[in-house]
């Protein structure tokens, strides 16, 4: 049986999970504020993408 290596390390998985949570929260708050789905999606993506480098430095 070949040994299987994980696709992501635990550190990367935690960083991406935290970024997804931040993106969902920011997108949800923007939707509640503006009632605009495109603005909420854009805000969520920008917040998640912007938080990955910061979380990578903080977690680890």
C-alpha distance matrix in Angstrom:
0.0 3.8 6.4 8.9 12.5 15.3 17.9 20.7 21.4 23.2 26.4 26.3 25.5 28.5 30.7 30.0 30.5 33.8 34.9 34.4 36.4 39.1 39.2 39.6 42.3 44.2 44.0 45.1 48.0 49.1 49.1 51.2 53.6 54.0 52.9 51.3 47.8 47.4 48.7 46.3 43.3 44.4 45.0 41.7 39.9 42.0 41.6 37.8 37.6 40.2 38.7 35.2 36.5 38.6 35.9 33.6 36.3 37.2 33.8 32.0
3.8 0.0 3.8 6.2 9.5 12.7 15.0 17.9 18.7 20.9 23.8 23.5 23.1 26.3 28.2 27.5 28.4 31.6 32.5 32.2 34.4 36.9 37.0 37.6 40.3 42.0 41.9 43.3 46.0 46.9 47.1 49.4 51.6 51.9 51.0 49.3 45.8 45.2 46.4 44.1 41.0 41.9 42.6 39.3 37.3 39.3 39.0 35.2 34.8 37.3 35.9 32.3 33.4 35.7 33.2 30.6 33.3 34.4 31.2 29.3
6.4 3.8 0.0 3.8 6.5 9.8 12.7 15.1 15.4 17.5 20.4 20.4 20.1 23.1 25.1 24.7 25.6 28.6 29.7 29.6 31.7 34.1 34.4 35.2 37.7 39.4 39.6 40.9 43.5 44.6 45.0 47.1 49.2 49.8 49.0 47.4 44.0 43.5 44.4 42.0 39.1 39.9 40.3 37.0 35.1 37.0 36.4 32.7 32.3 34.7 33.0 29.5 30.5 32.6 30.0 27.4 30.0 31.0 27.7 25.7
8.9 6.2 3.8 0.0 3.8 6.5 9.1 11.8 12.7 14.9 17.9 17.4 16.9 20.1 22.0 21.3 22.2 25.3 26.3 26.1 28.2 30.7 30.9 31.6 34.2 35.9 35.9 37.3 40.0 41.0 41.3 43.5 45.6 46.1 45.3 43.7 40.3 39.8 40.7 38.3 35.4 36.2 36.7 33.4 31.5 33.5 33.0 29.2 28.9 31.4 29.8 26.3 27.6 29.8 27.1 24.7 27.6 28.6 25.3 23.7
12.5 9.5 6.5 3.8 0.0 3.8 6.5 8.6 9.3 11.9 14.6 14.1 14.1 17.2 18.9 18.5 19.7 22.6 23.4 23.6 25.9 28.1 28.4 29.4 31.9 33.4 33.6 35.3 37.7 38.6 39.2 41.5 43.3 43.9 43.4 41.7 38.4 37.8 38.4 36.1 33.2 33.8 34.1 30.9 28.9 30.6 30.1 26.4 25.9 28.1 26.6 23.0 24.1 26.2 23.7 21.2 23.9 25.1 21.9 20.3
15.3 12.7 9.8 6.5 3.8 0.0 3.8 5.5 6.7 9.0 11.9 11.0 10.5 13.8 15.5 15.0 16.0 19.0 19.9 19.9 22.2 24.4 24.7 25.7 28.2 29.7 30.0 31.5 34.0 35.0 35.6 37.7 39.6 40.3 39.7 38.2 34.9 34.4 35.0 32.6 29.8 30.5 30.7 27.3 25.6 27.4 26.7 22.9 22.7 25.1 23.4 19.9 21.4 23.4 20.7 18.5 21.6 22.5 19.3 18.1
17.9 15.0 12.7 9.1 6.5 3.8 0.0 3.8 6.9 9.7 11.7 9.7 9.5 13.2 14.1 12.9 14.5 17.6 17.8 17.7 20.4 22.5 22.3 23.5 26.2 27.5 27.5 29.3 31.8 32.5 33.1 35.5 37.3 37.6 37.1 35.3 32.0 31.3 32.0 29.8 26.8 27.4 27.8 24.6 22.5 24.4 24.0 20.3 19.8 22.4 21.1 17.6 19.2 21.6 19.3 17.1 20.4 21.7 18.8 18.1
20.7 17.9 15.1 11.8 8.6 5.5 3.8 0.0 3.8 6.5 8.0 6.0 6.2 9.7 10.6 9.9 11.7 14.4 14.9 15.4 17.9 19.7 20.0 21.4 23.8 25.0 25.4 27.3 29.5 30.3 31.3 33.5 35.1 35.8 35.5 33.9 30.8 30.1 30.4 28.1 25.4 25.8 25.7 22.6 20.7 22.2 21.5 17.8 17.4 19.6 18.0 14.5 16.0 18.2 15.6 13.5 16.8 17.9 15.0 14.4
21.4 18.7 15.4 12.7 9.3 6.7 6.9 3.8 0.0 3.8 5.3 5.3 6.2 8.7 10.0 10.7 12.2 14.3 15.4 16.5 18.4 20.1 21.0 22.6 24.5 25.8 26.7 28.5 30.3 31.5 32.7 34.6 36.2 37.1 37.1 35.7 32.9 32.3 32.2 29.8 27.4 27.7 27.1 24.0 22.5 23.6 22.3 18.8 18.7 20.3 18.1 14.7 15.8 17.4 14.6 12.2 15.1 15.9 12.7 11.5
23.2 20.9 17.5 14.9 11.9 9.0 9.7 6.5 3.8 0.0 3.8 5.5 5.1 6.2 8.6 10.0 10.4 12.2 14.2 15.3 16.5 18.3 19.8 21.0 22.6 24.3 25.5 26.8 28.6 30.1 31.3 32.9 34.6 35.9 35.9 34.9 32.2 32.0 31.6 28.9 26.9 27.4 26.5 23.2 22.3 23.4 21.6 18.2 18.7 20.1 17.4 14.5 15.9 16.7 13.4 11.8 14.5 14.4 10.8 10.1
26.4 23.8 20.4 17.9 14.6 11.9 11.7 8.0 5.3 3.8 0.0 3.8 5.5 5.3 6.2 8.7 10.0 10.7 12.4 14.3 15.6 16.6 18.4 20.1 21.3 22.6 24.2 25.8 27.2 28.6 30.2 31.8 33.1 34.5 34.8 33.7 31.3 30.8 30.1 27.6 25.8 25.9 24.7 21.7 20.7 21.2 19.4 16.3 16.5 17.3 14.5 11.6 12.5 13.2 10.0 8.1 10.7 10.8 7.4 6.8
26.3 23.5 20.4 17.4 14.1 11.0 9.7 6.0 5.3 5.5 3.8 0.0 3.8 5.5 5.1 6.1 8.5 9.9 10.5 12.2 14.3 15.3 16.3 18.3 20.0 21.0 22.1 24.1 25.7 26.7 28.2 30.2 31.4 32.4 32.7 31.3 28.7 28.0 27.5 25.2 23.0 23.0 22.2 19.3 17.8 18.6 17.2 13.8 13.7 15.1 12.8 9.5 10.9 12.5 9.7 7.8 11.2 12.0 9.4 9.5
25.5 23.1 20.1 16.9 14.1 10.5 9.5 6.2 6.2 5.1 5.5 3.8 0.0 3.8 5.5 5.2 6.0 8.5 9.8 10.5 12.3 14.2 15.2 16.4 18.3 19.9 20.8 22.3 24.3 25.5 26.6 28.5 30.1 31.2 31.1 30.0 27.2 26.9 26.7 24.0 21.9 22.5 21.7 18.4 17.4 18.8 17.2 13.6 14.4 16.2 13.8 11.0 13.3 14.5 11.3 10.5 13.9 13.9 11.0 11.7
28.5 26.3 23.1 20.1 17.2 13.8 13.2 9.7 8.7 6.2 5.3 5.5 3.8 0.0 3.8 5.5 5.1 6.1 8.5 9.9 10.6 12.2 14.1 15.3 16.5 18.3 19.8 21.0 22.6 24.2 25.6 27.0 28.6 30.1 30.2 29.4 27.0 27.0 26.3 23.4 21.8 22.4 21.0 17.8 17.4 18.4 16.1 13.0 14.3 15.4 12.3 10.3 12.6 12.7 9.1 9.2 12.2 11.3 8.2 9.7
30.7 28.2 25.1 22.0 18.9 15.5 14.1 10.6 10.0 8.6 6.2 5.1 5.5 3.8 0.0 3.8 5.5 5.2 6.2 8.7 10.0 10.6 12.2 14.3 15.5 16.4 18.1 19.9 21.2 22.4 24.1 25.8 27.0 28.2 28.8 27.7 25.4 25.0 24.0 21.5 19.9 19.9 18.5 15.6 14.8 15.3 13.2 10.2 11.0 11.8 8.8 6.5 8.8 9.2 5.9 6.1 9.5 9.3 7.2 9.3
30.0 27.5 24.7 21.3 18.5 15.0 12.9 9.9 10.7 10.0 8.7 6.1 5.2 5.5 3.8 0.0 3.8 5.4 5.0 6.1 8.6 9.8 10.3 12.2 14.2 15.2 16.1 18.0 19.8 20.8 22.1 24.1 25.5 26.4 26.6 25.3 22.7 22.2 21.7 19.2 17.1 17.5 16.6 13.4 12.3 13.6 12.0 8.4 9.4 11.4 9.2 6.8 10.1 11.3 8.7 9.0 12.7 12.8 11.0 12.9
30.5 28.4 25.6 22.2 19.7 16.0 14.5 11.7 12.2 10.4 10.0 8.5 6.0 5.1 5.5 3.8 0.0 3.8 5.4 5.1 6.3 8.7 9.8 10.6 12.4 14.3 15.2 16.4 18.4 19.9 20.9 22.6 24.4 25.6 25.5 24.7 22.1 22.3 21.8 18.8 17.1 18.2 17.0 13.5 13.4 15.1 12.9 9.6 11.8 13.6 10.9 9.7 13.1 13.4 10.3 11.5 14.8 13.9 11.8 14.1
33.8 31.6 28.6 25.3 22.6 19.0 17.6 14.4 14.3 12.2 10.7 9.9 8.5 6.1 5.2 5.4 3.8 0.0 3.8 5.4 5.1 6.2 8.6 9.9 10.6 12.3 14.1 15.3 16.6 18.3 19.9 21.2 22.6 24.2 24.6 24.0 21.9 22.1 21.0 18.0 17.0 17.6 15.7 12.5 13.0 13.9 11.0 8.4 11.0 11.8 8.6 8.4 11.5 10.9 7.8 10.1 12.8 11.4 10.0 13.0
34.9 32.5 29.7 26.3 23.4 19.9 17.8 14.9 15.4 14.2 12.4 10.5 9.8 8.5 6.2 5.0 5.4 3.8 0.0 3.8 5.4 5.1 6.1 8.6 9.9 10.5 12.0 14.0 15.3 16.3 18.1 19.9 21.0 22.1 22.6 21.6 19.5 19.1 18.0 15.4 14.1 14.3 12.6 9.6 9.4 10.2 7.7 4.7 7.2 8.4 5.9 5.9 9.6 9.7 7.7 9.9 12.8 12.2 11.6 14.6
34.4 32.2 29.6 26.1 23.6 19.9 17.7 15.4 16.5 15.3 14.3 12.2 10.5 9.9 8.7 6.1 5.1 5.4 3.8 0.0 3.8 5.4 5.0 6.1 8.6 9.9 10.3 12.0 14.1 15.2 16.2 18.2 19.8 20.8 20.7 19.6 17.2 17.2 16.7 13.7 12.1 13.2 12.0 8.4 8.7 10.8 8.9 5.8 8.9 11.0 9.2 9.3 13.1 13.4 11.4 13.4 16.5 15.9 14.8 17.7
36.4 34.4 31.7 28.2 25.9 22.2 20.4 17.9 18.4 16.5 15.6 14.3 12.3 10.6 10.0 8.6 6.3 5.1 5.4 3.8 0.0 3.8 5.4 5.1 6.1 8.6 9.8 10.5 12.2 14.1 15.2 16.5 18.3 19.9 19.9 19.5 17.5 18.2 17.3 13.9 13.3 14.7 12.8 9.3 11.0 12.6 9.8 7.9 11.5 12.7 10.4 11.3 14.9 14.3 12.0 14.7 17.3 15.8 14.9 18.1
39.1 36.9 34.1 30.7 28.1 24.4 22.5 19.7 20.1 18.3 16.6 15.3 14.2 12.2 10.6 9.8 8.7 6.2 5.1 5.4 3.8 0.0 3.8 5.5 5.2 6.1 8.4 9.8 10.6 12.2 14.1 15.4 16.5 18.1 18.8 18.4 16.9 17.2 15.5 12.5 12.4 13.0 10.4 7.6 9.5 10.1 6.7 6.0 9.6 9.9 7.8 9.9 13.0 12.0 10.6 13.8 15.9 14.5 14.5 18.0
39.2 37.0 34.4 30.9 28.4 24.7 22.3 20.0 21.0 19.8 18.4 16.3 15.2 14.1 12.2 10.3 9.8 8.6 6.1 5.0 5.4 3.8 0.0 3.8 5.5 5.2 5.9 8.4 9.9 10.5 12.0 14.1 15.2 16.2 16.6 15.6 13.7 13.7 12.4 9.5 8.7 9.5 7.4 4.1 6.1 7.5 5.2 4.4 8.1 9.4 8.6 10.4 13.8 13.6 12.7 15.4 17.9 17.2 17.2 20.5
39.6 37.6 35.2 31.6 29.4 25.7 23.5 21.4 22.6 21.0 20.1 18.3 16.4 15.3 14.3 12.2 10.6 9.9 8.6 6.1 5.1 5.5 3.8 0.0 3.8 5.5 5.1 5.9 8.5 9.8 10.4 12.1 14.1 15.2 14.9 14.5 12.4 13.4 12.6 9.0 8.8 10.9 9.1 5.8 8.6 10.7 8.8 8.1 11.7 13.1 12.1 13.8 17.3 17.0 15.6 18.4 20.9 19.8 19.4 22.7
42.3 40.3 37.7 34.2 31.9 28.2 26.2 23.8 24.5 22.6 21.3 20.0 18.3 16.5 15.5 14.2 12.4 10.6 9.9 8.6 6.1 5.2 5.5 3.8 0.0 3.8 5.5 5.1 6.1 8.6 9.8 10.6 12.3 14.3 14.5 14.8 13.7 15.0 13.3 9.8 10.9 12.5 9.8 7.5 10.9 12.0 9.2 9.7 13.4 13.8 12.5 14.8 18.0 16.9 15.7 19.0 21.0 19.4 19.4 22.9
44.2 42.0 39.4 35.9 33.4 29.7 27.5 25.0 25.8 24.3 22.6 21.0 19.9 18.3 16.4 15.2 14.3 12.3 10.5 9.9 8.6 6.1 5.2 5.5 3.8 0.0 3.8 5.4 5.1 6.1 8.6 9.9 10.5 12.1 13.2 13.0 12.3 12.9 10.6 7.7 9.2 9.8 6.5 5.5 9.0 9.3 6.8 8.6 11.8 11.8 11.3 14.2 17.0 16.0 15.7 19.0 20.7 19.5 20.2 23.7
44.0 41.9 39.6 35.9 33.6 30.0 27.5 25.4 26.7 25.5 24.2 22.1 20.8 19.8 18.1 16.1 15.2 14.1 12.0 10.3 9.8 8.4 5.9 5.1 5.5 3.8 0.0 3.8 5.5 5.1 6.1 8.6 9.8 10.4 10.7 10.0 8.7 9.6 7.9 4.4 5.9 7.6 5.5 4.2 7.9 9.3 8.2 9.5 12.5 13.4 13.5 15.9 18.9 18.6 18.2 21.1 23.3 22.4 22.8 26.2
45.1 43.3 40.9 37.3 35.3 31.5 29.3 27.3 28.5 26.8 25.8 24.1 22.3 21.0 19.9 18.0 16.4 15.3 14.0 12.0 10.5 9.8 8.4 5.9 5.1 5.4 3.8 0.0 3.8 5.4 5.1 6.2 8.6 10.1 9.7 10.3 9.4 11.5 10.2 6.6 8.7 11.1 9.1 7.9 11.5 13.1 11.5 12.6 15.8 16.6 16.3 18.6 21.8 21.1 20.3 23.4 25.5 24.2 24.3 27.8
48.0 46.0 43.5 40.0 37.7 34.0 31.8 29.5 30.3 28.6 27.2 25.7 24.3 22.6 21.2 19.8 18.4 16.6 15.3 14.1 12.2 10.6 9.9 8.5 6.1 5.1 5.5 3.8 0.0 3.8 5.4 5.1 6.2 8.7 9.6 10.8 11.1 12.9 10.6 7.8 10.8 12.1 9.3 9.3 13.1 13.5 11.7 13.7 16.8 16.7 16.4 19.4 22.1 20.9 20.6 23.9 25.5 24.0 24.7 28.3
49.1 46.9 44.6 41.0 38.6 35.0 32.5 30.3 31.5 30.1 28.6 26.7 25.5 24.2 22.4 20.8 19.9 18.3 16.3 15.2 14.1 12.2 10.5 9.8 8.6 6.1 5.1 5.4 3.8 0.0 3.8 5.4 5.0 6.0 7.5 7.8 8.7 9.9 7.1 5.1 8.7 9.5 7.1 8.3 11.8 12.0 11.1 13.6 16.1 16.1 16.7 19.6 22.2 21.4 21.6 24.7 26.4 25.3 26.2 29.8
49.1 47.1 45.0 41.3 39.2 35.6 33.1 31.3 32.7 31.3 30.2 28.2 26.6 25.6 24.1 22.1 20.9 19.9 18.1 16.2 15.2 14.1 12.0 10.4 9.8 8.6 6.1 5.1 5.4 3.8 0.0 3.8 5.4 5.4 4.7 5.6 6.2 8.8 7.3 5.0 8.5 10.5 9.2 9.8 13.1 14.2 13.8 15.6 18.2 18.9 19.3 21.9 24.8 24.3 24.1 27.1 29.1 28.1 28.6 32.1
51.2 49.4 47.1 43.5 41.5 37.7 35.5 33.5 34.6 32.9 31.8 30.2 28.5 27.0 25.8 24.1 22.6 21.2 19.9 18.2 16.5 15.4 14.1 12.1 10.6 9.9 8.6 6.2 5.1 5.4 3.8 0.0 3.8 5.9 5.6 8.3 9.7 12.5 10.7 8.7 12.2 14.0 12.2 12.7 16.3 17.1 16.0 18.0 20.9 21.2 21.2 24.0 26.9 25.9 25.6 28.8 30.6 29.1 29.7 33.2
53.6 51.6 49.2 45.6 43.3 39.6 37.3 35.1 36.2 34.6 33.1 31.4 30.1 28.6 27.0 25.5 24.4 22.6 21.0 19.8 18.3 16.5 15.2 14.1 12.3 10.5 9.8 8.6 6.2 5.0 5.4 3.8 0.0 3.8 6.0 8.3 10.7 12.6 10.1 9.2 13.0 13.8 11.8 13.3 16.7 16.8 15.9 18.5 21.0 20.8 21.2 24.4 26.8 25.7 25.9 29.2 30.6 29.3 30.3 34.0
54.0 51.9 49.8 46.1 43.9 40.3 37.6 35.8 37.1 35.9 34.5 32.4 31.2 30.1 28.2 26.4 25.6 24.2 22.1 20.8 19.9 18.1 16.2 15.2 14.3 12.1 10.4 10.1 8.7 6.0 5.4 5.9 3.8 0.0 3.8 5.2 8.5 10.0 7.7 8.1 11.7 12.4 11.3 13.4 16.3 16.4 16.5 19.0 21.1 21.2 22.2 25.2 27.6 26.9 27.4 30.5 32.0 31.1 32.2 35.7
52.9 51.0 49.0 45.3 43.4 39.7 37.1 35.5 37.1 35.9 34.8 32.7 31.1 30.2 28.8 26.6 25.5 24.6 22.6 20.7 19.9 18.8 16.6 14.9 14.5 13.2 10.7 9.7 9.6 7.5 4.7 5.6 6.0 3.8 0.0 3.8 6.6 9.3 8.5 8.2 11.3 13.1 12.6 13.9 16.8 17.8 17.9 19.9 22.1 22.8 23.7 26.3 29.0 28.6 28.7 31.6 33.6 32.6 33.3 36.7
51.3 49.3 47.4 43.7 41.7 38.2 35.3 33.9 35.7 34.9 33.7 31.3 30.0 29.4 27.7 25.3 24.7 24.0 21.6 19.6 19.5 18.4 15.6 14.5 14.8 13.0 10.0 10.3 10.8 7.8 5.6 8.3 8.3 5.2 3.8 0.0 3.8 5.7 5.4 6.2 8.8 10.2 10.7 12.3 14.4 15.5 16.4 18.3 20.1 21.0 22.4 24.7 27.4 27.4 27.7 30.4 32.4 31.9 32.6 35.9
47.8 45.8 44.0 40.3 38.4 34.9 32.0 30.8 32.9 32.2 31.3 28.7 27.2 27.0 25.4 22.7 22.1 21.9 19.5 17.2 17.5 16.9 13.7 12.4 13.7 12.3 8.7 9.4 11.1 8.7 6.2 9.7 10.7 8.5 6.6 3.8 0.0 3.8 5.5 5.0 6.1 8.6 9.8 10.5 12.3 14.2 15.2 16.4 18.2 19.7 21.0 22.8 25.8 26.2 26.1 28.6 31.0 30.6 30.9 34.1
47.4 45.2 43.5 39.8 37.8 34.4 31.3 30.1 32.3 32.0 30.8 28.0 26.9 27.0 25.0 22.2 22.3 22.1 19.1 17.2 18.2 17.2 13.7 13.4 15.0 12.9 9.6 11.5 12.9 9.9 8.8 12.5 12.6 10.0 9.3 5.7 3.8 0.0 3.8 5.4 5.1 6.1 8.5 9.9 10.6 12.2 14.1 15.4 16.4 18.0 19.9 21.6 24.2 25.0 25.3 27.5 29.9 29.9 30.4 33.5
48.7 46.4 44.4 40.7 38.4 35.0 32.0 30.4 32.2 31.6 30.1 27.5 26.7 26.3 24.0 21.7 21.8 21.0 18.0 16.7 17.3 15.5 12.4 12.6 13.3 10.6 7.9 10.2 10.6 7.1 7.3 10.7 10.1 7.7 8.5 5.4 5.5 3.8 0.0 3.8 5.5 5.2 6.0 8.5 10.0 10.5 12.0 14.1 15.3 16.1 18.0 20.2 22.7 23.0 23.6 26.1 28.1 28.0 28.8 32.0
46.3 44.1 42.0 38.3 36.1 32.6 29.8 28.1 29.8 28.9 27.6 25.2 24.0 23.4 21.5 19.2 18.8 18.0 15.4 13.7 13.9 12.5 9.5 9.0 9.8 7.7 4.4 6.6 7.8 5.1 5.0 8.7 9.2 8.1 8.2 6.2 5.0 5.4 3.8 0.0 3.8 5.5 5.1 6.1 8.6 9.9 10.4 12.1 14.1 15.2 16.3 18.5 21.4 21.4 21.6 24.2 26.3 25.9 26.5 29.7
43.3 41.0 39.1 35.4 33.2 29.8 26.8 25.4 27.4 26.9 25.8 23.0 21.9 21.8 19.9 17.1 17.1 17.0 14.1 12.1 13.3 12.4 8.7 8.8 10.9 9.2 5.9 8.7 10.8 8.7 8.5 12.2 13.0 11.7 11.3 8.8 6.1 5.1 5.5 3.8 0.0 3.8 5.5 5.1 6.2 8.6 9.9 10.5 12.1 14.0 15.4 16.9 19.9 20.6 20.6 22.7 25.3 25.2 25.5 28.5
44.4 41.9 39.9 36.2 33.8 30.5 27.4 25.8 27.7 27.4 25.9 23.0 22.5 22.4 19.9 17.5 18.2 17.6 14.3 13.2 14.7 13.0 9.5 10.9 12.5 9.8 7.6 11.1 12.1 9.5 10.5 14.0 13.8 12.4 13.1 10.2 8.6 6.1 5.2 5.5 3.8 0.0 3.8 5.5 5.2 6.1 8.5 9.9 10.5 11.9 14.1 15.8 18.3 19.1 19.7 21.8 24.0 24.3 25.1 28.0
45.0 42.6 40.3 36.7 34.1 30.7 27.8 25.7 27.1 26.5 24.7 22.2 21.7 21.0 18.5 16.6 17.0 15.7 12.6 12.0 12.8 10.4 7.4 9.1 9.8 6.5 5.5 9.1 9.3 7.1 9.2 12.2 11.8 11.3 12.6 10.7 9.8 8.5 6.0 5.1 5.5 3.8 0.0 3.8 5.5 5.2 6.0 8.5 9.9 10.4 12.0 14.5 16.8 17.0 17.6 20.2 22.1 22.0 22.9 26.1
41.7 39.3 37.0 33.4 30.9 27.3 24.6 22.6 24.0 23.2 21.7 19.3 18.4 17.8 15.6 13.4 13.5 12.5 9.6 8.4 9.3 7.6 4.1 5.8 7.5 5.5 4.2 7.9 9.3 8.3 9.8 12.7 13.3 13.4 13.9 12.3 10.5 9.9 8.5 6.1 5.1 5.5 3.8 0.0 3.8 5.5 5.2 6.0 8.4 9.8 10.6 12.5 15.6 15.8 15.7 18.2 20.5 20.3 20.7 23.8
39.9 37.3 35.1 31.5 28.9 25.6 22.5 20.7 22.5 22.3 20.7 17.8 17.4 17.4 14.8 12.3 13.4 13.0 9.4 8.7 11.0 9.5 6.1 8.6 10.9 9.0 7.9 11.5 13.1 11.8 13.1 16.3 16.7 16.3 16.8 14.4 12.3 10.6 10.0 8.6 6.2 5.2 5.5 3.8 0.0 3.8 5.5 5.2 6.0 8.3 9.9 11.0 13.9 15.0 15.2 17.0 19.5 20.0 20.3 23.1
42.0 39.3 37.0 33.5 30.6 27.4 24.4 22.2 23.6 23.4 21.2 18.6 18.8 18.4 15.3 13.6 15.1 13.9 10.2 10.8 12.6 10.1 7.5 10.7 12.0 9.3 9.3 13.1 13.5 12.0 14.2 17.1 16.8 16.4 17.8 15.5 14.2 12.2 10.5 9.9 8.6 6.1 5.2 5.5 3.8 0.0 3.8 5.5 5.2 5.8 8.4 10.3 12.3 13.1 14.2 16.1 18.1 18.7 19.7 22.6
41.6 39.0 36.4 33.0 30.1 26.7 24.0 21.5 22.3 21.6 19.4 17.2 17.2 16.1 13.2 12.0 12.9 11.0 7.7 8.9 9.8 6.7 5.2 8.8 9.2 6.8 8.2 11.5 11.7 11.1 13.8 16.0 15.9 16.5 17.9 16.4 15.2 14.1 12.0 10.4 9.9 8.5 6.0 5.2 5.5 3.8 0.0 3.8 5.5 5.2 6.0 8.8 11.2 11.1 11.7 14.3 16.1 16.0 17.1 20.3
37.8 35.2 32.7 29.2 26.4 22.9 20.3 17.8 18.8 18.2 16.3 13.8 13.6 13.0 10.2 8.4 9.6 8.4 4.7 5.8 7.9 6.0 4.4 8.1 9.7 8.6 9.5 12.6 13.7 13.6 15.6 18.0 18.5 19.0 19.9 18.3 16.4 15.4 14.1 12.1 10.5 9.9 8.5 6.0 5.2 5.5 3.8 0.0 3.8 5.5 5.3 6.5 9.8 10.4 10.1 12.2 14.8 14.9 15.2 18.1
37.6 34.8 32.3 28.9 25.9 22.7 19.8 17.4 18.7 18.7 16.5 13.7 14.4 14.3 11.0 9.4 11.8 11.0 7.2 8.9 11.5 9.6 8.1 11.7 13.4 11.8 12.5 15.8 16.8 16.1 18.2 20.9 21.0 21.1 22.1 20.1 18.2 16.4 15.3 14.1 12.1 10.5 9.9 8.4 6.0 5.2 5.5 3.8 0.0 3.8 5.5 5.6 8.0 9.8 10.4 11.6 14.0 15.1 15.7 18.2
40.2 37.3 34.7 31.4 28.1 25.1 22.4 19.6 20.3 20.1 17.3 15.1 16.2 15.4 11.8 11.4 13.6 11.8 8.4 11.0 12.7 9.9 9.4 13.1 13.8 11.8 13.4 16.6 16.7 16.1 18.9 21.2 20.8 21.2 22.8 21.0 19.7 18.0 16.1 15.2 14.0 11.9 10.4 9.8 8.3 5.8 5.2 5.5 3.8 0.0 3.8 5.7 6.7 7.5 9.2 10.9 12.4 13.4 14.9 17.6
38.7 35.9 33.0 29.8 26.6 23.4 21.1 18.0 18.1 17.4 14.5 12.8 13.8 12.3 8.8 9.2 10.9 8.6 5.9 9.2 10.4 7.8 8.6 12.1 12.5 11.3 13.5 16.3 16.4 16.7 19.3 21.2 21.2 22.2 23.7 22.4 21.0 19.9 18.0 16.3 15.4 14.1 12.0 10.6 9.9 8.4 6.0 5.3 5.5 3.8 0.0 3.8 5.7 5.3 5.9 8.4 10.1 10.3 11.5 14.5
35.2 32.3 29.5 26.3 23.0 19.9 17.6 14.5 14.7 14.5 11.6 9.5 11.0 10.3 6.5 6.8 9.7 8.4 5.9 9.3 11.3 9.9 10.4 13.8 14.8 14.2 15.9 18.6 19.4 19.6 21.9 24.0 24.4 25.2 26.3 24.7 22.8 21.6 20.2 18.5 16.9 15.8 14.5 12.5 11.0 10.3 8.8 6.5 5.6 5.7 3.8 0.0 3.8 5.5 5.2 6.0 8.7 9.9 10.2 12.6
36.5 33.4 30.5 27.6 24.1 21.4 19.2 16.0 15.8 15.9 12.5 10.9 13.3 12.6 8.8 10.1 13.1 11.5 9.6 13.1 14.9 13.0 13.8 17.3 18.0 17.0 18.9 21.8 22.1 22.2 24.8 26.9 26.8 27.6 29.0 27.4 25.8 24.2 22.7 21.4 19.9 18.3 16.8 15.6 13.9 12.3 11.2 9.8 8.0 6.7 5.7 3.8 0.0 3.8 5.5 5.0 6.5 8.8 10.1 11.9
38.6 35.7 32.6 29.8 26.2 23.4 21.6 18.2 17.4 16.7 13.2 12.5 14.5 12.7 9.2 11.3 13.4 10.9 9.7 13.4 14.3 12.0 13.6 17.0 16.9 16.0 18.6 21.1 20.9 21.4 24.3 25.9 25.7 26.9 28.6 27.4 26.2 25.0 23.0 21.4 20.6 19.1 17.0 15.8 15.0 13.1 11.1 10.4 9.8 7.5 5.3 5.5 3.8 0.0 3.8 5.4 5.3 6.2 8.6 11.1
35.9 33.2 30.0 27.1 23.7 20.7 19.3 15.6 14.6 13.4 10.0 9.7 11.3 9.1 5.9 8.7 10.3 7.8 7.7 11.4 12.0 10.6 12.7 15.6 15.7 15.7 18.2 20.3 20.6 21.6 24.1 25.6 25.9 27.4 28.7 27.7 26.1 25.3 23.6 21.6 20.6 19.7 17.6 15.7 15.2 14.2 11.7 10.1 10.4 9.2 5.9 5.2 5.5 3.8 0.0 3.8 5.3 4.9 5.7 8.7
33.6 30.6 27.4 24.7 21.2 18.5 17.1 13.5 12.2 11.8 8.1 7.8 10.5 9.2 6.1 9.0 11.5 10.1 9.9 13.4 14.7 13.8 15.4 18.4 19.0 19.0 21.1 23.4 23.9 24.7 27.1 28.8 29.2 30.5 31.6 30.4 28.6 27.5 26.1 24.2 22.7 21.8 20.2 18.2 17.0 16.1 14.3 12.2 11.6 10.9 8.4 6.0 5.0 5.4 3.8 0.0 3.8 5.6 5.5 7.0
36.3 33.3 30.0 27.6 23.9 21.6 20.4 16.8 15.1 14.5 10.7 11.2 13.9 12.2 9.5 12.7 14.8 12.8 12.8 16.5 17.3 15.9 17.9 20.9 21.0 20.7 23.3 25.5 25.5 26.4 29.1 30.6 30.6 32.0 33.6 32.4 31.0 29.9 28.1 26.3 25.3 24.0 22.1 20.5 19.5 18.1 16.1 14.8 14.0 12.4 10.1 8.7 6.5 5.3 5.3 3.8 0.0 3.8 5.8 6.8
37.2 34.4 31.0 28.6 25.1 22.5 21.7 17.9 15.9 14.4 10.8 12.0 13.9 11.3 9.3 12.8 13.9 11.4 12.2 15.9 15.8 14.5 17.2 19.8 19.4 19.5 22.4 24.2 24.0 25.3 28.1 29.1 29.3 31.1 32.6 31.9 30.6 29.9 28.0 25.9 25.2 24.3 22.0 20.3 20.0 18.7 16.0 14.9 15.1 13.4 10.3 9.9 8.8 6.2 4.9 5.6 3.8 0.0 3.8 6.2
33.8 31.2 27.7 25.3 21.9 19.3 18.8 15.0 12.7 10.8 7.4 9.4 11.0 8.2 7.2 11.0 11.8 10.0 11.6 14.8 14.9 14.5 17.2 19.4 19.4 20.2 22.8 24.3 24.7 26.2 28.6 29.7 30.3 32.2 33.3 32.6 30.9 30.4 28.8 26.5 25.5 25.1 22.9 20.7 20.3 19.7 17.1 15.2 15.7 14.9 11.5 10.2 10.1 8.6 5.7 5.5 5.8 3.8 0.0 3.7
32.0 29.3 25.7 23.7 20.3 18.1 18.1 14.4 11.5 10.1 6.8 9.5 11.7 9.7 9.3 12.9 14.1 13.0 14.6 17.7 18.1 18.0 20.5 22.7 22.9 23.7 26.2 27.8 28.3 29.8 32.1 33.2 34.0 35.7 36.7 35.9 34.1 33.5 32.0 29.7 28.5 28.0 26.1 23.8 23.1 22.6 20.3 18.1 18.2 17.6 14.5 12.6 11.9 11.1 8.7 7.0 6.8 6.2 3.7 0.0
